[in-house]
Amino acid sequence: MNSSTPRLYSDLSWPWPLWGDPDGEYAEWCAHVVAMIEKHAKREVHTLLNLGCGGGRHSAVMDIAWSGRTIRTMDVRQEARP
């Protein structure tokens, strides 16, 4: 393990799949975000750039809720990128 790698992305990452239900809490939150984007966008949105996406779980769920559109993810740390 590289000493500059946060433990959340290394030895403490094993429970990541257990946090949050993609069909429950994440789906509800992502549906809310999609609704807010659609409500407030001044034009039709085709692409979303998610800066600081971490592990990308929200982006993965939003990709399902927001079918037909592109979601790009970016995080500073390579270890965090999906």
PDB file of N, CA, C and O in Angstrom:
ATOM      1  N   MET A   1       0.843  -1.180   0.000  1.00  0.00           N
ATOM      2  CA  MET A   1       0.000   0.000   0.000  1.00  0.00           C
ATOM      3  C   MET A   1       0.882   1.235   0.000  1.00  0.00           C
ATOM      4  O   MET A   1       1.803   1.352   0.809  1.00  0.00           O
ATOM      5  N   ASN A   2       0.602   2.138  -0.893  1.00  0.00           N
ATOM      6  CA  ASN A   2       1.314   3.402  -0.975  1.00  0.00           C
ATOM      7  C   ASN A   2       0.894   4.271   0.213  1.00  0.00           C
ATOM      8  O   ASN A   2      -0.297   4.397   0.496  1.00  0.00           O
ATOM      9  N   SER A   3       1.852   4.863   0.901  1.00  0.00           N
ATOM     10  CA  SER A   3       1.534   5.655   2.098  1.00  0.00           C
ATOM     11  C   SER A   3       0.709   6.902   1.787  1.00  0.00           C
ATOM     12  O   SER A   3       0.084   7.460   2.688  1.00  0.00           O
ATOM     13  N   SER A   4       0.693   7.352   0.523  1.00  0.00           N
ATOM     14  CA  SER A   4      -0.103   8.526   0.173  1.00  0.00           C
ATOM     15  C   SER A   4      -1.536   8.161  -0.213  1.00  0.00           C
ATOM     16  O   SER A   4      -2.365   9.047  -0.421  1.00  0.00           O
ATOM     17  N   THR A   5      -1.835   6.863  -0.310  1.00  0.00           N
ATOM     18  CA  THR A   5      -3.178   6.413  -0.642  1.00  0.00           C
ATOM     19  C   THR A   5      -4.041   6.415   0.610  1.00  0.00           C
ATOM     20  O   THR A   5      -3.703   5.747   1.587  1.00  0.00           O
ATOM     21  N   PRO A   6      -5.145   7.148   0.604  1.00  0.00           N
ATOM     22  CA  PRO A   6      -6.020   7.119   1.773  1.00  0.00           C
ATOM     23  C   PRO A   6      -6.516   5.697   2.032  1.00  0.00           C
ATOM     24  O   PRO A   6      -6.800   4.952   1.094  1.00  0.00           O
ATOM     25  N   ARG A   7      -6.614   5.338   3.273  1.00  0.00           N
ATOM     26  CA  ARG A   7      -7.012   3.979   3.639  1.00  0.00           C
ATOM     27  C   ARG A   7      -8.405   3.638   3.124  1.00  0.00           C
ATOM     28  O   ARG A   7      -8.713   2.467   2.899  1.00  0.00           O
ATOM     29  N   LEU A   8      -9.259   4.661   2.932  1.00  0.00           N
ATOM     30  CA  LEU A   8     -10.598   4.415   2.423  1.00  0.00           C
ATOM     31  C   LEU A   8     -10.555   3.746   1.050  1.00  0.00           C
ATOM     32  O   LEU A   8     -11.474   3.009   0.690  1.00  0.00           O
ATOM     33  N   TYR A   9      -9.498   3.998   0.286  1.00  0.00           N
ATOM     34  CA  TYR A   9      -9.350   3.415  -1.045  1.00  0.00           C
ATOM     35  C   TYR A   9      -8.451   2.184  -1.048  1.00  0.00           C
ATOM     36  O   TYR A   9      -8.157   1.643  -2.114  1.00  0.00           O
ATOM     37  N   SER A  10      -8.019   1.743   0.099  1.00  0.00           N
ATOM     38  CA  SER A  10      -7.136   0.565   0.141  1.00  0.00           C
ATOM     39  C   SER A  10      -7.704  -0.465   1.117  1.00  0.00           C
ATOM     40  O   SER A  10      -8.700  -1.120   0.810  1.00  0.00           O
ATOM     41  N   ASP A  11      -7.089  -0.616   2.277  1.00  0.00           N
ATOM     42  CA  ASP A  11      -7.490  -1.690   3.187  1.00  0.00           C
ATOM     43  C   ASP A  11      -8.869  -1.487   3.814  1.00  0.00           C
ATOM     44  O   ASP A  11      -9.443  -2.446   4.329  1.00  0.00           O
ATOM     45  N   LEU A  12      -9.412  -0.282   3.789  1.00  0.00           N
ATOM     46  CA  LEU A  12     -10.755  -0.050   4.337  1.00  0.00           C
ATOM     47  C   LEU A  12     -11.842  -0.042   3.259  1.00  0.00           C
ATOM     48  O   LEU A  12     -12.995   0.277   3.552  1.00  0.00           O
ATOM     49  N   SER A  13     -11.493  -0.385   2.027  1.00  0.00           N
ATOM     50  CA  SER A  13     -12.465  -0.308   0.932  1.00  0.00           C
ATOM     51  C   SER A  13     -13.348  -1.553   0.812  1.00  0.00           C
ATOM     52  O   SER A  13     -14.331  -1.528   0.071  1.00  0.00           O
ATOM     53  N   TRP A  14     -13.028  -2.627   1.511  1.00  0.00           N
ATOM     54  CA  TRP A  14     -13.769  -3.877   1.334  1.00  0.00           C
ATOM     55  C   TRP A  14     -15.269  -3.760   1.608  1.00  0.00           C
ATOM     56  O   TRP A  14     -16.034  -4.454   0.939  1.00  0.00           O
ATOM     57  N   PRO A  15     -15.752  -2.918   2.560  1.00  0.00           N
ATOM     58  CA  PRO A  15     -17.205  -2.878   2.765  1.00  0.00           C
ATOM     59  C   PRO A  15     -17.948  -1.949   1.795  1.00  0.00           C
ATOM     60  O   PRO A  15     -19.167  -1.807   1.890  1.00  0.00           O
ATOM     61  N   TRP A  16     -17.221  -1.316   0.861  1.00  0.00           N
ATOM     62  CA  TRP A  16     -17.841  -0.359  -0.058  1.00  0.00           C
ATOM     63  C   TRP A  16     -19.102  -0.914  -0.728  1.00  0.00           C
ATOM     64  O   TRP A  16     -20.100  -0.197  -0.795  1.00  0.00           O
ATOM     65  N   PRO A  17     -19.104  -2.160  -1.226  1.00  0.00           N
ATOM     66  CA  PRO A  17     -20.325  -2.666  -1.870  1.00  0.00           C
ATOM     67  C   PRO A  17     -21.515  -2.790  -0.914  1.00  0.00           C
ATOM     68  O   PRO A  17     -22.655  -2.892  -1.366  1.00  0.00           O
ATOM     69  N   LEU A  18     -21.271  -2.784   0.378  1.00  0.00           N
ATOM     70  CA  LEU A  18     -22.349  -2.935   1.355  1.00  0.00           C
ATOM     71  C   LEU A  18     -23.023  -1.611   1.701  1.00  0.00           C
ATOM     72  O   LEU A  18     -24.113  -1.616   2.275  1.00  0.00           O
ATOM     73  N   TRP A  19     -22.408  -0.483   1.369  1.00  0.00           N
ATOM     74  CA  TRP A  19     -22.928   0.840   1.752  1.00  0.00           C
ATOM     75  C   TRP A  19     -23.926   1.323   0.731  1.00  0.00           C
ATOM     76  O   TRP A  19     -23.602   1.482  -0.446  1.00  0.00           O
ATOM     77  N   GLY A  20     -25.111   1.549   1.173  1.00  0.00           N
ATOM     78  CA  GLY A  20     -26.139   2.105   0.300  1.00  0.00           C
ATOM     79  C   GLY A  20     -26.686   1.092  -0.678  1.00  0.00           C
ATOM     80  O   GLY A  20     -25.939   0.333  -1.296  1.00  0.00           O
ATOM     81  N   ASP A  21     -27.972   1.091  -0.808  1.00  0.00           N
ATOM     82  CA  ASP A  21     -28.663   0.188  -1.710  1.00  0.00           C
ATOM     83  C   ASP A  21     -28.908   0.897  -3.036  1.00  0.00           C
ATOM     84  O   ASP A  21     -29.611   1.907  -3.069  1.00  0.00           O
ATOM     85  N   PRO A  22     -28.344   0.388  -4.133  1.00  0.00           N
ATOM     86  CA  PRO A  22     -28.529   1.057  -5.422  1.00  0.00           C
ATOM     87  C   PRO A  22     -29.999   1.168  -5.840  1.00  0.00           C
ATOM     88  O   PRO A  22     -30.365   2.066  -6.598  1.00  0.00           O
ATOM     89  N   ASP A  23     -30.838   0.255  -5.346  1.00  0.00           N
ATOM     90  CA  ASP A  23     -32.259   0.301  -5.691  1.00  0.00           C
ATOM     91  C   ASP A  23     -33.074   1.093  -4.676  1.00  0.00           C
ATOM     92  O   ASP A  23     -34.270   1.306  -4.880  1.00  0.00           O
ATOM     93  N   GLY A  24     -32.457   1.527  -3.602  1.00  0.00           N
ATOM     94  CA  GLY A  24     -33.174   2.240  -2.550  1.00  0.00           C
ATOM     95  C   GLY A  24     -32.690   3.663  -2.408  1.00  0.00           C
ATOM     96  O   GLY A  24     -33.055   4.541  -3.190  1.00  0.00           O
ATOM     97  N   GLU A  25     -31.855   3.884  -1.389  1.00  0.00           N
ATOM     98  CA  GLU A  25     -31.432   5.247  -1.054  1.00  0.00           C
ATOM     99  C   GLU A  25     -30.695   5.929  -2.209  1.00  0.00           C
ATOM    100  O   GLU A  25     -30.925   7.112  -2.460  1.00  0.00           O
ATOM    101  N   TYR A  26     -29.831   5.227  -2.906  1.00  0.00           N
ATOM    102  CA  TYR A  26     -29.106   5.842  -4.022  1.00  0.00           C
ATOM    103  C   TYR A  26     -30.051   6.171  -5.172  1.00  0.00           C
ATOM    104  O   TYR A  26     -29.936   7.231  -5.787  1.00  0.00           O
ATOM    105  N   ALA A  27     -30.978   5.274  -5.462  1.00  0.00           N
ATOM    106  CA  ALA A  27     -31.920   5.509  -6.564  1.00  0.00           C
ATOM    107  C   ALA A  27     -32.784   6.734  -6.282  1.00  0.00           C
ATOM    108  O   ALA A  27     -33.020   7.547  -7.175  1.00  0.00           O
ATOM    109  N   GLU A  28     -33.255   6.868  -5.045  1.00  0.00           N
ATOM    110  CA  GLU A  28     -34.081   8.019  -4.682  1.00  0.00           C
ATOM    111  C   GLU A  28     -33.300   9.326  -4.819  1.00  0.00           C
ATOM    112  O   GLU A  28     -33.800  10.301  -5.380  1.00  0.00           O
ATOM    113  N   TRP A  29     -32.076   9.338  -4.306  1.00  0.00           N
ATOM    114  CA  TRP A  29     -31.250  10.544  -4.379  1.00  0.00           C
ATOM    115  C   TRP A  29     -30.939  10.893  -5.837  1.00  0.00           C
ATOM    116  O   TRP A  29     -31.032  12.055  -6.233  1.00  0.00           O
ATOM    117  N   CYS A  30     -30.576   9.906  -6.617  1.00  0.00           N
ATOM    118  CA  CYS A  30     -30.223  10.157  -8.014  1.00  0.00           C
ATOM    119  C   CYS A  30     -31.439  10.628  -8.817  1.00  0.00           C
ATOM    120  O   CYS A  30     -31.307  11.492  -9.685  1.00  0.00           O
ATOM    121  N   ALA A  31     -32.606  10.075  -8.540  1.00  0.00           N
ATOM    122  CA  ALA A  31     -33.823  10.534  -9.214  1.00  0.00           C
ATOM    123  C   ALA A  31     -34.097  11.994  -8.863  1.00  0.00           C
ATOM    124  O   ALA A  31     -34.531  12.766  -9.717  1.00  0.00           O
ATOM    125  N   HIS A  32     -33.851  12.370  -7.629  1.00  0.00           N
ATOM    126  CA  HIS A  32     -34.020  13.763  -7.200  1.00  0.00           C
ATOM    127  C   HIS A  32     -33.051  14.685  -7.955  1.00  0.00           C
ATOM    128  O   HIS A  32     -33.448  15.745  -8.439  1.00  0.00           O
ATOM    129  N   VAL A  33     -31.797  14.279  -8.051  1.00  0.00           N
ATOM    130  CA  VAL A  33     -30.794  15.090  -8.752  1.00  0.00           C
ATOM    131  C   VAL A  33     -31.170  15.237 -10.224  1.00  0.00           C
ATOM    132  O   VAL A  33     -31.094  16.336 -10.773  1.00  0.00           O
ATOM    133  N   VAL A  34     -31.571  14.153 -10.863  1.00  0.00           N
ATOM    134  CA  VAL A  34     -31.983  14.211 -12.269  1.00  0.00           C
ATOM    135  C   VAL A  34     -33.173  15.161 -12.430  1.00  0.00           C
ATOM    136  O   VAL A  34     -33.201  15.957 -13.368  1.00  0.00           O
ATOM    137  N   ALA A  35     -34.148  15.086 -11.533  1.00  0.00           N
ATOM    138  CA  ALA A  35     -35.317  15.969 -11.597  1.00  0.00           C
ATOM    139  C   ALA A  35     -34.911  17.430 -11.444  1.00  0.00           C
ATOM    140  O   ALA A  35     -35.447  18.292 -12.141  1.00  0.00           O
ATOM    141  N   MET A  36     -33.975  17.725 -10.546  1.00  0.00           N
ATOM    142  CA  MET A  36     -33.523  19.106 -10.349  1.00  0.00           C
ATOM    143  C   MET A  36     -32.779  19.626 -11.587  1.00  0.00           C
ATOM    144  O   MET A  36     -32.953  20.777 -11.988  1.00  0.00           O
ATOM    145  N   ILE A  37     -31.959  18.773 -12.178  1.00  0.00           N
ATOM    146  CA  ILE A  37     -31.241  19.178 -13.395  1.00  0.00           C
ATOM    147  C   ILE A  37     -32.245  19.492 -14.499  1.00  0.00           C
ATOM    148  O   ILE A  37     -32.155  20.528 -15.158  1.00  0.00           O
ATOM    149  N   GLU A  38     -33.208  18.583 -14.696  1.00  0.00           N
ATOM    150  CA  GLU A  38     -34.197  18.783 -15.754  1.00  0.00           C
ATOM    151  C   GLU A  38     -35.074  20.012 -15.491  1.00  0.00           C
ATOM    152  O   GLU A  38     -35.459  20.712 -16.429  1.00  0.00           O
ATOM    153  N   LYS A  39     -35.385  20.272 -14.239  1.00  0.00           N
ATOM    154  CA  LYS A  39     -36.228  21.411 -13.888  1.00  0.00           C
ATOM    155  C   LYS A  39     -35.513  22.748 -14.117  1.00  0.00           C
ATOM    156  O   LYS A  39     -36.125  23.708 -14.586  1.00  0.00           O
ATOM    157  N   HIS A  40     -34.218  22.807 -13.785  1.00  0.00           N
ATOM    158  CA  HIS A  40     -33.517  24.082 -13.798  1.00  0.00           C
ATOM    159  C   HIS A  40     -32.613  24.313 -15.011  1.00  0.00           C
ATOM    160  O   HIS A  40     -32.093  25.414 -15.192  1.00  0.00           O
ATOM    161  N   ALA A  41     -32.426  23.307 -15.826  1.00  0.00           N
ATOM    162  CA  ALA A  41     -31.563  23.471 -17.004  1.00  0.00           C
ATOM    163  C   ALA A  41     -32.203  24.443 -17.990  1.00  0.00           C
ATOM    164  O   ALA A  41     -33.412  24.403 -18.218  1.00  0.00           O
ATOM    165  N   LYS A  42     -31.398  25.298 -18.561  1.00  0.00           N
ATOM    166  CA  LYS A  42     -31.884  26.288 -19.535  1.00  0.00           C
ATOM    167  C   LYS A  42     -32.035  25.682 -20.930  1.00  0.00           C
ATOM    168  O   LYS A  42     -32.670  26.264 -21.809  1.00  0.00           O
ATOM    169  N   ARG A  43     -31.443  24.511 -21.114  1.00  0.00           N
ATOM    170  CA  ARG A  43     -31.556  23.797 -22.386  1.00  0.00           C
ATOM    171  C   ARG A  43     -31.477  22.302 -22.101  1.00  0.00           C
ATOM    172  O   ARG A  43     -31.177  21.893 -20.979  1.00  0.00           O
ATOM    173  N   GLU A  44     -31.743  21.499 -23.105  1.00  0.00           N
ATOM    174  CA  GLU A  44     -31.713  20.049 -22.916  1.00  0.00           C
ATOM    175  C   GLU A  44     -30.291  19.600 -22.549  1.00  0.00           C
ATOM    176  O   GLU A  44     -29.312  20.023 -23.163  1.00  0.00           O
ATOM    177  N   VAL A  45     -30.205  18.751 -21.553  1.00  0.00           N
ATOM    178  CA  VAL A  45     -28.907  18.280 -21.070  1.00  0.00           C
ATOM    179  C   VAL A  45     -28.620  16.899 -21.649  1.00  0.00           C
ATOM    180  O   VAL A  45     -29.429  15.980 -21.525  1.00  0.00           O
ATOM    181  N   HIS A  46     -27.455  16.767 -22.284  1.00  0.00           N
ATOM    182  CA  HIS A  46     -27.052  15.494 -22.871  1.00  0.00           C
ATOM    183  C   HIS A  46     -25.910  14.848 -22.104  1.00  0.00           C
ATOM    184  O   HIS A  46     -25.739  13.629 -22.149  1.00  0.00           O
ATOM    185  N   THR A  47     -25.123  15.662 -21.396  1.00  0.00           N
ATOM    186  CA  THR A  47     -23.933  15.162 -20.699  1.00  0.00           C
ATOM    187  C   THR A  47     -23.845  15.796 -19.320  1.00  0.00           C
ATOM    188  O   THR A  47     -24.124  16.983 -19.147  1.00  0.00           O
ATOM    189  N   LEU A  48     -23.453  14.988 -18.342  1.00  0.00           N
ATOM    190  CA  LEU A  48     -23.222  15.464 -16.984  1.00  0.00           C
ATOM    191  C   LEU A  48     -21.779  15.155 -16.617  1.00  0.00           C
ATOM    192  O   LEU A  48     -21.320  14.026 -16.791  1.00  0.00           O
ATOM    193  N   LEU A  49     -21.067  16.146 -16.114  1.00  0.00           N
ATOM    194  CA  LEU A  49     -19.704  15.945 -15.629  1.00  0.00           C
ATOM    195  C   LEU A  49     -19.755  15.913 -14.105  1.00  0.00           C
ATOM    196  O   LEU A  49     -20.100  16.908 -13.468  1.00  0.00           O
ATOM    197  N   ASN A  50     -19.415  14.780 -13.534  1.00  0.00           N
ATOM    198  CA  ASN A  50     -19.435  14.588 -12.085  1.00  0.00           C
ATOM    199  C   ASN A  50     -18.004  14.715 -11.568  1.00  0.00           C
ATOM    200  O   ASN A  50     -17.225  13.764 -11.621  1.00  0.00           O
ATOM    201  N   LEU A  51     -17.673  15.896 -11.071  1.00  0.00           N
ATOM    202  CA  LEU A  51     -16.329  16.145 -10.538  1.00  0.00           C
ATOM    203  C   LEU A  51     -16.273  15.686  -9.085  1.00  0.00           C
ATOM    204  O   LEU A  51     -17.201  15.938  -8.315  1.00  0.00           O
ATOM    205  N   GLY A  52     -15.198  15.021  -8.713  1.00  0.00           N
ATOM    206  CA  GLY A  52     -15.064  14.517  -7.347  1.00  0.00           C
ATOM    207  C   GLY A  52     -15.991  13.346  -7.105  1.00  0.00           C
ATOM    208  O   GLY A  52     -16.639  13.265  -6.062  1.00  0.00           O
ATOM    209  N   CYS A  53     -16.058  12.438  -8.064  1.00  0.00           N
ATOM    210  CA  CYS A  53     -17.034  11.344  -8.020  1.00  0.00           C
ATOM    211  C   CYS A  53     -16.700  10.258  -7.005  1.00  0.00           C
ATOM    212  O   CYS A  53     -17.546   9.415  -6.705  1.00  0.00           O
ATOM    213  N   GLY A  54     -15.479  10.267  -6.471  1.00  0.00           N
ATOM    214  CA  GLY A  54     -15.113   9.205  -5.529  1.00  0.00           C
ATOM    215  C   GLY A  54     -15.181   7.856  -6.213  1.00  0.00           C
ATOM    216  O   GLY A  54     -14.610   7.669  -7.288  1.00  0.00           O
ATOM    217  N   GLY A  55     -15.873   6.921  -5.598  1.00  0.00           N
ATOM    218  CA  GLY A  55     -15.997   5.576  -6.157  1.00  0.00           C
ATOM    219  C   GLY A  55     -16.974   5.474  -7.308  1.00  0.00           C
ATOM    220  O   GLY A  55     -17.034   4.439  -7.972  1.00  0.00           O
ATOM    221  N   GLY A  56     -17.735   6.514  -7.559  1.00  0.00           N
ATOM    222  CA  GLY A  56     -18.624   6.549  -8.713  1.00  0.00           C
ATOM    223  C   GLY A  56     -19.978   5.902  -8.524  1.00  0.00           C
ATOM    224  O   GLY A  56     -20.703   5.705  -9.499  1.00  0.00           O
ATOM    225  N   ARG A  57     -20.341   5.564  -7.295  1.00  0.00           N
ATOM    226  CA  ARG A  57     -21.606   4.870  -7.092  1.00  0.00           C
ATOM    227  C   ARG A  57     -22.802   5.723  -7.525  1.00  0.00           C
ATOM    228  O   ARG A  57     -23.709   5.210  -8.180  1.00  0.00           O
ATOM    229  N   HIS A  58     -22.823   6.997  -7.180  1.00  0.00           N
ATOM    230  CA  HIS A  58     -23.941   7.850  -7.602  1.00  0.00           C
ATOM    231  C   HIS A  58     -24.005   7.921  -9.130  1.00  0.00           C
ATOM    232  O   HIS A  58     -25.088   7.868  -9.714  1.00  0.00           O
ATOM    233  N   SER A  59     -22.866   8.039  -9.757  1.00  0.00           N
ATOM    234  CA  SER A  59     -22.848   8.132 -11.223  1.00  0.00           C
ATOM    235  C   SER A  59     -23.360   6.851 -11.857  1.00  0.00           C
ATOM    236  O   SER A  59     -24.075   6.898 -12.858  1.00  0.00           O
ATOM    237  N   ALA A  60     -23.004   5.712 -11.289  1.00  0.00           N
ATOM    238  CA  ALA A  60     -23.471   4.430 -11.839  1.00  0.00           C
ATOM    239  C   ALA A  60     -24.986   4.313 -11.740  1.00  0.00           C
ATOM    240  O   ALA A  60     -25.636   3.845 -12.675  1.00  0.00           O
ATOM    241  N   VAL A  61     -25.551   4.735 -10.619  1.00  0.00           N
ATOM    242  CA  VAL A  61     -27.007   4.671 -10.441  1.00  0.00           C
ATOM    243  C   VAL A  61     -27.691   5.721 -11.310  1.00  0.00           C
ATOM    244  O   VAL A  61     -28.738   5.450 -11.897  1.00  0.00           O
ATOM    245  N   MET A  62     -27.104   6.929 -11.401  1.00  0.00           N
ATOM    246  CA  MET A  62     -27.686   7.970 -12.253  1.00  0.00           C
ATOM    247  C   MET A  62     -27.676   7.565 -13.717  1.00  0.00           C
ATOM    248  O   MET A  62     -28.565   7.946 -14.478  1.00  0.00           O
ATOM    249  N   ASP A  63     -26.682   6.802 -14.108  1.00  0.00           N
ATOM    250  CA  ASP A  63     -26.593   6.342 -15.484  1.00  0.00           C
ATOM    251  C   ASP A  63     -27.828   5.508 -15.847  1.00  0.00           C
ATOM    252  O   ASP A  63     -28.306   5.558 -16.980  1.00  0.00           O
ATOM    253  N   ILE A  64     -28.332   4.750 -14.888  1.00  0.00           N
ATOM    254  CA  ILE A  64     -29.538   3.947 -15.106  1.00  0.00           C
ATOM    255  C   ILE A  64     -30.764   4.855 -15.144  1.00  0.00           C
ATOM    256  O   ILE A  64     -31.612   4.723 -16.027  1.00  0.00           O
ATOM    257  N   ALA A  65     -30.857   5.779 -14.182  1.00  0.00           N
ATOM    258  CA  ALA A  65     -32.018   6.670 -14.083  1.00  0.00           C
ATOM    259  C   ALA A  65     -32.087   7.667 -15.232  1.00  0.00           C
ATOM    260  O   ALA A  65     -33.166   8.153 -15.570  1.00  0.00           O
ATOM    261  N   TRP A  66     -30.962   7.969 -15.823  1.00  0.00           N
ATOM    262  CA  TRP A  66     -30.853   9.025 -16.818  1.00  0.00           C
ATOM    263  C   TRP A  66     -30.471   8.435 -18.165  1.00  0.00           C
ATOM    264  O   TRP A  66     -29.575   8.946 -18.838  1.00  0.00           O
ATOM    265  N   SER A  67     -31.143   7.365 -18.559  1.00  0.00           N
ATOM    266  CA  SER A  67     -30.758   6.621 -19.758  1.00  0.00           C
ATOM    267  C   SER A  67     -30.761   7.507 -20.996  1.00  0.00           C
ATOM    268  O   SER A  67     -31.560   8.435 -21.127  1.00  0.00           O
ATOM    269  N   GLY A  68     -29.858   7.195 -21.878  1.00  0.00           N
ATOM    270  CA  GLY A  68     -29.746   7.950 -23.117  1.00  0.00           C
ATOM    271  C   GLY A  68     -28.848   9.168 -23.029  1.00  0.00           C
ATOM    272  O   GLY A  68     -28.602   9.840 -24.031  1.00  0.00           O
ATOM    273  N   ARG A  69     -28.356   9.454 -21.827  1.00  0.00           N
ATOM    274  CA  ARG A  69     -27.460  10.591 -21.643  1.00  0.00           C
ATOM    275  C   ARG A  69     -26.108  10.075 -21.176  1.00  0.00           C
ATOM    276  O   ARG A  69     -25.985   8.929 -20.745  1.00  0.00           O
ATOM    277  N   THR A  70     -25.106  10.921 -21.264  1.00  0.00           N
ATOM    278  CA  THR A  70     -23.744  10.534 -20.912  1.00  0.00           C
ATOM    279  C   THR A  70     -23.359  11.143 -19.571  1.00  0.00           C
ATOM    280  O   THR A  70     -23.603  12.324 -19.324  1.00  0.00           O
ATOM    281  N   ILE A  71     -22.762  10.339 -18.717  1.00  0.00           N
ATOM    282  CA  ILE A  71     -22.226  10.830 -17.456  1.00  0.00           C
ATOM    283  C   ILE A  71     -20.722  10.584 -17.467  1.00  0.00           C
ATOM    284  O   ILE A  71     -20.275   9.447 -17.617  1.00  0.00           O
ATOM    285  N   ARG A  72     -19.955  11.639 -17.310  1.00  0.00           N
ATOM    286  CA  ARG A  72     -18.495  11.560 -17.244  1.00  0.00           C
ATOM    287  C   ARG A  72     -18.084  11.765 -15.794  1.00  0.00           C
ATOM    288  O   ARG A  72     -18.598  12.658 -15.122  1.00  0.00           O
ATOM    289  N   THR A  73     -17.171  10.952 -15.316  1.00  0.00           N
ATOM    290  CA  THR A  73     -16.723  11.062 -13.933  1.00  0.00           C
ATOM    291  C   THR A  73     -15.252  11.438 -13.876  1.00  0.00           C
ATOM    292  O   THR A  73     -14.467  11.097 -14.760  1.00  0.00           O
ATOM    293  N   MET A  74     -14.904  12.144 -12.821  1.00  0.00           N
ATOM    294  CA  MET A  74     -13.505  12.543 -12.631  1.00  0.00           C
ATOM    295  C   MET A  74     -13.243  12.724 -11.149  1.00  0.00           C
ATOM    296  O   MET A  74     -14.029  13.347 -10.435  1.00  0.00           O
ATOM    297  N   ASP A  75     -12.136  12.176 -10.700  1.00  0.00           N
ATOM    298  CA  ASP A  75     -11.722  12.362  -9.323  1.00  0.00           C
ATOM    299  C   ASP A  75     -10.212  12.593  -9.328  1.00  0.00           C
ATOM    300  O   ASP A  75      -9.504  12.102 -10.208  1.00  0.00           O
ATOM    301  N   VAL A  76      -9.736  13.326  -8.363  1.00  0.00           N
ATOM    302  CA  VAL A  76      -8.318  13.686  -8.298  1.00  0.00           C
ATOM    303  C   VAL A  76      -7.446  12.455  -8.115  1.00  0.00           C
ATOM    304  O   VAL A  76      -6.393  12.333  -8.740  1.00  0.00           O
ATOM    305  N   ARG A  77      -7.881  11.553  -7.266  1.00  0.00           N
ATOM    306  CA  ARG A  77      -7.073  10.375  -6.952  1.00  0.00           C
ATOM    307  C   ARG A  77      -7.386   9.223  -7.908  1.00  0.00           C
ATOM    308  O   ARG A  77      -8.552   8.879  -8.100  1.00  0.00           O
ATOM    309  N   GLN A  78      -6.391   8.647  -8.486  1.00  0.00           N
ATOM    310  CA  GLN A  78      -6.544   7.508  -9.386  1.00  0.00           C
ATOM    311  C   GLN A  78      -7.258   6.361  -8.676  1.00  0.00           C
ATOM    312  O   GLN A  78      -8.061   5.661  -9.294  1.00  0.00           O
ATOM    313  N   GLU A  79      -6.980   6.157  -7.385  1.00  0.00           N
ATOM    314  CA  GLU A  79      -7.560   5.057  -6.637  1.00  0.00           C
ATOM    315  C   GLU A  79      -9.074   5.199  -6.519  1.00  0.00           C
ATOM    316  O   GLU A  79      -9.768   4.200  -6.329  1.00  0.00           O
ATOM    317  N   ALA A  80      -9.596   6.406  -6.625  1.00  0.00           N
ATOM    318  CA  ALA A  80     -11.016   6.644  -6.443  1.00  0.00           C
ATOM    319  C   ALA A  80     -11.800   6.502  -7.744  1.00  0.00           C
ATOM    320  O   ALA A  80     -13.025   6.380  -7.717  1.00  0.00           O
ATOM    321  N   ARG A  81     -11.128   6.516  -8.846  1.00  0.00           N
ATOM    322  CA  ARG A  81     -11.828   6.526 -10.139  1.00  0.00           C
ATOM    323  C   ARG A  81     -12.460   5.182 -10.424  1.00  0.00           C
ATOM    324  O   ARG A  81     -11.852   4.132 -10.216  1.00  0.00           O
ATOM    325  N   PRO A  82     -13.725   5.234 -10.916  1.00  0.00           N
ATOM    326  CA  PRO A  82     -14.426   3.971 -11.238  1.00  0.00           C
ATOM    327  C   PRO A  82     -13.840   3.325 -12.479  1.00  0.00           C
ATOM    328  O   PRO A  82     -14.300   2.263 -12.898  1.00  0.00           O
TER     329      PRO A  82
END
